[in-house]
Amino acid sequence: MSDKSFASIADQPFVPVIVGAHVGGYSLVRAFHEAYGVKSLVVTGATSWVVENSAILEVVHCSDAHDPAVLAATLKGSPFANLAQPKILLATSDSLVDVIALMRDDLDDSWKVPYVGAEPLARATRKHTFEEAAQAAGVTTPATTFIDLGDTAYNVLEAELPTDGYPLIVKPTAPAAWNRVKFEGQAKVHEVATQEELRDLVGRVQASGYRETLIVQDKIPGDDTGMRILTCYCDKDSRVRFASYGRTLIEEHSPGLLGVPAAILTGQNREIVDEAVRLLAELKWVGYANFDLKYDPRDGKTKFFELNPRLGRSNYYVTGTGFNPVRWYVDEYVHDNLPDEFELVEADTESVYSVVPVRTIKWAIARHPDLWERTQRVIKAGGLRNPLHYKAEKHPVRWAKILAAGVSYDRKFHQYYDPEAAFHPGGEPADSDLPRT
C-alpha cells in the first residue's frame, strides 16, 4: 500500500476490513463506499481480478487467513497497528466467520466484530443443531438425516443408510473442516441418486479425513427458480431490525460455487420473515443471517435449508434495493445509535441482482415465461444491479476483465447447467411473494 493510499484511509472516521477477495467481498467494499465514501482494506492470501485495479479498496496480504493465529497477527501488524479509529471486521465465508470467532479476543477494542459468539455460531451453522433449533421455532425444513463420521471405526459398508427417497442432497455440517480435506469429486454440495452412490460418497469423505457430521437431505424437485433467499439483521439483543427477501433466477453450477445465487429478483414475503424472526430469537442471533430456502411444489411450503452467519456472497442484492445493509453495522457498532423502539424494516423495491449477462438469465428461465416477462420488465425499468458495474471504478483493465467475465459466466452455465433437465412441470408457485407495481 502506498503512503498516499494509507494517508487517505487513516483520515477516515472508520475502516471496513473485509477478509476475502471474491465478488461478495467486493460487494461489501462497494456498499461501504456507496454509503459513506470510505475505502476498505481487503485481507487475502491470493488476490483476484475482482479486487485488482480498484479505486475503492486496498489489499493487505495474509499468508493464511484460515489460521486464527496468522489472521490475528496480520490484523495486529501493519497497516492496522497505525489505525486508531474503529475498524469493522467482516468475513466473506462461513469458514472465515469461524476463524474470526476463534481469534476475536486477541483484538483490541478498536475492532468491531458484528458476529455471535462461538456457541450460538456452532448451533446455528452445524446443520444438525440448526435442524433442532428450526423444529423448536416451528420452522419448516426438508426431511433430514445425519451421518456422524466422528467415530474413526465407522464402517460405511455396514452402516444403515437411507433406502428410499432418492435423489438426496449431501452436505458437510462444518465448512472449515470440509475445506481442509480433499477427495475426488469434492464439491460444496453433492447429489446422490441411489444408496450405492451415497455409500461411495461417504466412503470417499471418510477416507479424506473429514470427521464431522454429514447432512443427508430430501431433494426438493424443481429448478433454480424454486430457490429463495432471505437476509435478516439482528441487533445485539437479537431483535430482527431488517429483512430482505428474493427469488433466485439462476444459481452457480460450477463445482466450487454450486448453489450460490447468480441472479435474484427481489421481493417480499412476510410469512417467511416471521418464521425467520422466531428462528433467530431461538438462536439468540446477532448480526446478519443469510437463509437459503426452497419452494416445495409437493406441499406448497417454502422450506429453510440453512443459515449462513454473515452477509452472503450475493449480498449486493440487498444493496441494490436501496437499503444498504452495512448501515446497520455502522449505526450499531460505530455510532451506537440504534433506537430502542422500532418496526421491522423490509426491503420492498423490485430489482434484479445479477453477475451474469441478461441473455444467460433469459436462457435459464425460458421455461417460466411469466417469470421472464416480469424480470425483463424490471430490467427495462432500470432495475438491473451488477455489483461489479460501479462507476467509481475507472481503470480500463478492470473493465476489460469485467466484460470478459460476463462471457466466461455464460460459457460456464451452458457447460454445467441444463435448465430443461432441472425443470419441474407444475412446480411453479404462485407469484404472491413478490411485490407488484
Salt bridges, closest charged atoms under 4 A:
GLU34 OE2 - ARG30 NE 2.64
GLU52 OE1 - LYS401 NZ 3.49
GLU58 OE2 - LYS39 NZ 2.99
ASP94 OD1 - ARG310 NE 2.63
ASP98 OD2 - ARG126 NH2 3.79
ASP200 OD2 - ARG204 NH2 3.08
ASP218 OD2 - ARG298 NH2 2.61
ASP223 OD2 - HIS368 NE2 2.73
ASP224 OD2 - HIS253 NE2 2.74
ASP235 OD2 - ARG239 NE 2.98
ASP235 OD2 - ARG241 NE 2.86
ASP237 OD2 - ARG239 NH2 3.64
ASP274 OD1 - ARG270 NE 2.86
GLU282 OE2 - ARG123 NH2 2.81
ASP296 OD2 - ARG298 NH2 2.86
ASP296 OD2 - LYS303 NZ 2.81
ASP299 OD2 - LYS303 NZ 2.85
GLU306 OE1 - LYS127 NZ 3.34
GLU346 OE2 - ARG270 NH1 3.22
GLU350 OE2 - ARG374 NE 3.07
GLU350 OE1 - ARG377 NH1 3.68
GLU393 OE2 - ARG398 NE 3.80
ASP410 OD2 - ARG359 NE 3.33
ASP410 OD1 - HIS414 ND1 3.88
GLU420 OE1 - ARG367 NE 2.64
GLU428 OE2 - ARG247 NH2 2.95
GLU428 OE1 - HIS368 ND1 2.62
ASP431 OD1 - ARG247 NH1 3.34
ASP431 OD2 - ARG374 NH1 2.76
ASP433 OD2 - ARG228 NE 3.11
